[in-house]
Amino acid sequence: QVQLVESGGGLVQAGGSLALSCAASGRTFSGYVMGWFRQAPGKEREFVAAISTRGSSTKYADSVKGRFTISRDNDKNTVYLQMNSLKPEDTAVYYCAADTNRYFLRLAWNEYDYWGQGTQVTVSS
């Protein structure tokens, strides 16, 4: 069992930056692929980014590529999402998720096994 707690959301103007963190409990964090997803009102949950167990591989949604960076610190049991050049369309609740699969960076939200409670990100125009 893994518990995930996100932090760092808030209100920012377009063009600004925010850094999200997700702290995980448990000793097996380094064995999980980690992902970030987001869900805007009235829309389905969508993939944002994923990172491999050791952080050597990453994958991004086209909509955030070049603006967002996912990273992890296995010693701190934490995964991060640095968000730059934010746009109003980035407004959503952002969730971190853990995938017990160790080998693939998966994009489908229903492939992930554990979820945080979410943190709101609002980008004003």
Summary of the structure (lengths in Angstrom):
residues: 125
radius of gyration: 13.3
end to end distance: 39.8
largest distance: 41.4
contacts: 382
relative contact order: 0.32
helix: 7%
strand: 47%
